Amino acid sequence: MNDIPLELKKEFNLEDSEDEKKIDFEKIIIDNKTIIYSTVLYSCALAIGSVIYRLLQSNSFDKLFQSKNTTVSQLFCENICNYMSLFLITVFLAFCLIGYGIVNIIPFILGLQTGISTAYYYMNFQTKGVGYAIILIAPFSALFLTILMFTIKTSSNVSKEIVSITKKESVSKIDFKPSIKEFLIYGLAIIICSGVSAVLETLLKSIITI
C-alpha cells in the first residue's frame, strides 16, 4: 500500500486505515510475555542479589564463591550442576498443573545467583573483579538465560495444555513428542555452553588472576 501514489490512493479510496497504522502493543506484549517476564525478573534479581551479598558478606560466606576448581572437567561439572538443575526444574514444571504459574520464577533464581557472584567479585577485587565478572560470568549467564526463556515458553505451554484437559476444556490428547524434542535440544545446548564456558574459564584464569 505504501508504494501506491497518493493521488491513486485518494481516487480509489486505498488510503491506509487508522487500524492498519496502529501498532497492536497489547498483542506484542502477549506474544512476548515470556521474554518480558524473564528479563524483568532477572534484572530485579541482579539488584536484589547484590544487596543480599552486602548484607551477608563475611569470610565464611565468601568461601562459597572461592573457586577451587582448576581443571576443565571440574569446571564443566560445576557448570552442569548450576545450569542443568534450573533447566530440569523448568522441565519438571511443564508436567505440573501449577507449572505455568510459577515457572517464571526460574530467571529470578538465576538473577540472584549472578547478582551475588558479581557483587562478590566487585566488593573483594574492585575494578579487576568487575572485569572478571564481565568476561567470565555475564556472557554465559546471558546465554543461559536466553536458552531458559525458550525452555520456559515450552514448559508453560505444556502445563497449560494439561490444565485444559484436566478442566475438560479440551478433549484432544496432548502430543508430548514435539515438546520433549525441544527440551532435548535445549538441554544439549546447555551442555555445550557448559563445556565452552569451562574451557574459556580455564584459559582466562591463566591470564586473569585475582
C-alpha positions, 0 to 999 in steps of 0.5 A: 500500500505504501508504494501506491501514489497518493493521488491513486490512493485518494481516487480509489479510496486505498488510503491506509486505515487508522487500524492498519497504522496502529501498532497492536502493543497489547498483542506484542506484549502477549506474544512476548510475555515470556521474554518480558517476564524473564528479563524483568525478573532477572534484572530485579534479581541482579539488584536484589542479589547484590544487596543480599551479598552486602548484607551477608558478606563475611569470610565464611560466606565468601568461601562459597564463591572461592573457586577451587576448581582448576581443571576443565572437567571440574569446571564443566561439572560445576557448570552442569550442576548450576545450569542443568538443575534450573533447566530440569526444574523448568522441565519438571514444571511443564508436567505440573498443573501449577507449572505455568504459574510459577515457572517464571520464577526460574530467571529470578533464581538465576538473577540472584545467583549472578547478582551475588557472584558479581557483587562478590567479585566487585566488593573483594577485587574492585575494578579487576573483579568487575572485569572478571565478572564481565568476561567470565560470568555475564556472557554465559549467564546471558546465554543461559538465560536466553536458552531458559526463556525458550525452555520456559515458553515450552514448559508453560505451554505444556502445563497449560495444555494439561490444565485444559484437559484436566478442566475438560476444556479440551478433549484432544490428547496432548502430543508430548513428542514435539515438546520433549524434542525441544527440551532435548535440544535445549538441554544439549545446548546447555551442555555445550555452553557448559563445556565452552564456558569451562574451557574459556574459564580455564584459559582466562584464569591463566591470564586473569588472576585475582 
